[in-house]
Amino acid sequence: MSSRSFWIAFLTGLTAGSVAALLYAPQTGKEARKKLGRAYDDAADYVDESGQYLKDQAERLSKEAQSSYKERVQDLDDAYAKATDSLSSAYAEAKDKLASLADATLGQVQDTAKKGRSLV
């Protein structure tokens, strides 16, 4: 039930109850007005308490959402840092392997060239 529907139903019930009480109450007008005033005050107190409850719940949920958001941001930062470290390590390792492979290939080419010159 939405908040709006709740308040519409609440106010409708409050009004119907007040009218029924006035129609069927065996009391004087003065007494009826006092009871009606108390009922109005009680309803106002209920609305105030409900509003405060809703405000408290909204604040609590807002804090939980902020905390969850901060945790997710931290998780993403950690994952990014790990991925960056892994990529940096893989890059450095690949670079070293390529450099040593290039050096070995160059050495073989130079050896082959020397052998070829010696045959000539």
C-alpha positions in Angstrom: 0.0 0.0 0.0 1.4 3.3 -1.0 1.9 6.1 1.5 -0.8 8.2 -0.2 -3.3 5.4 -0.1 -2.6 4.8 3.6 -3.2 8.5 4.5 -6.4 8.7 2.4 -7.7 5.5 4.1 -6.7 6.8 7.5 -8.3 10.2 7.1 -11.5 8.6 5.6 -11.7 6.3 8.6 -11.1 9.1 11.0 -13.8 11.2 9.5 -16.3 8.3 9.3 -15.6 7.4 12.9 -16.0 11.0 14.1 -19.3 11.3 12.3 -20.6 8.0 13.7 -19.5 9.0 17.2 -21.4 12.3 16.9 -24.5 10.7 15.6 -24.7 7.8 18.1 -23.2 9.4 21.2 -25.5 10.0 24.2 -23.8 13.2 25.4 -24.2 16.9 25.2 -22.7 19.1 22.5 -20.1 20.4 24.9 -19.0 16.8 25.8 -19.1 15.8 22.2 -16.8 18.8 21.3 -14.4 17.9 24.0 -14.2 14.3 22.8 -13.9 15.4 19.2 -11.1 17.8 20.2 -9.3 15.0 22.0 -9.7 12.7 19.0 -8.3 15.4 16.8 -5.4 15.9 19.1 -4.8 12.2 19.2 -4.9 12.0 15.4 -2.5 15.0 15.2 -0.1 13.2 17.6 -0.4 10.0 15.5 0.4 11.9 12.3 3.4 13.6 14.0 4.7 10.3 15.3 4.2 8.7 11.9 6.1 11.6 10.2 8.9 11.3 12.7 9.1 7.5 12.2 9.2 8.0 8.4 11.9 10.6 8.7 14.0 8.3 11.0 13.6 5.5 8.5 14.5 7.7 5.6 17.7 8.9 7.4 18.6 5.3 8.3 18.1 4.1 4.8 20.1 7.0 3.4 23.0 6.2 5.7 22.9 2.6 4.7 22.9 3.5 1.0 25.8 5.9 1.5 27.8 3.2 3.4 27.0 0.6 0.7 28.0 3.0 -2.0 31.3 3.8 -0.3 32.0 0.0 0.1 31.3 -0.7 -3.5 33.5 2.2 -4.6 36.3 0.8 -2.4 35.8 -2.7 -3.9 36.0 -1.2 -7.4 39.2 0.7 -6.5 40.7 -2.4 -5.0 39.8 -4.5 -8.1 41.2 -1.7 -10.4 44.5 -1.6 -8.4 44.8 -5.4 -8.6 44.1 -5.4 -12.3 46.6 -2.6 -12.9 49.3 -4.4 -10.9 48.6 -7.7 -12.8 48.8 -5.9 -16.1 52.0 -4.1 -15.2 53.6 -7.3 -14.1 52.5 -9.2 -17.2 53.8 -6.3 -19.4 57.1 -6.2 -17.6 57.5 -10.0 -17.9 56.5 -10.0 -21.6 58.9 -7.2 -22.3 61.8 -9.0 -20.6 61.0 -12.3 -22.5 60.8 -10.4 -25.8 64.1 -8.6 -25.0 65.9 -11.9 -24.2 64.3 -13.6 -27.2 65.5 -10.7 -29.4 69.0 -10.8 -27.9 69.1 -14.6 -28.5 67.9 -14.3 -32.1 70.3 -11.4 -32.8 73.1 -13.6 -31.3 72.2 -16.5 -33.6 72.0 -14.2 -36.6 75.4 -12.8 -35.8 76.9 -16.3 -35.3 75.3 -17.5 -38.6 76.7 -14.4 -40.4 80.2 -15.1 -39.0 80.0 -18.7 -40.2 78.9 -17.5 -43.6 81.8 -15.0 -43.8 84.3 -17.7 -42.8 83.1 -19.9 -45.6 83.6 -17.3 -48.2 
